[in-house]
Amino acid sequence: MTVKTDDGAMPGEYRVTVSKTVDEGATTTTAQFDMAAPAKPAKYKSVIPQKYSKPETSGLTATVKKGGPNKADLVLTE
């Protein structure tokens, strides 16, 4: 049996994406719970500019080195 101990990305240069969303409309709090009225579905809003959510437009990269340690300091300019 072979045990793999090198989990993670292969060494190389990678394009990076970043995203974060917040819930803007869920209505499932105790005070608003009503069996007769269906809960409003969650509505999510991005809090980071959309350009960072796609590898083609983010402009962000990170290099993975064999044996590490690997750290990426990402700077979002918008």
C-alpha positions, 0 to 999 in steps of 0.5 A: 500500500502506498501512502501519499504524504504530499497533499496540496497543489503541485509546485508552480505559478497559479492564478488566484481568485478571491470571493466573499459574500454576505447574506442580505435577506434570509428571514429565519430568525425566531421573531419572524418564524411563521408557518403560514408564510414561507421564509424568504430565500437567502439573497447573497451580495458580493463584498469584494469586486467581481473582477477578483472572482475570475482567474482571467480578471483577478490579476492575482498570482501565487507561486507554490514551491516544493517543500514549502513553506508557501504563503501568499500575500494578496493585495486587493486594490479596489 
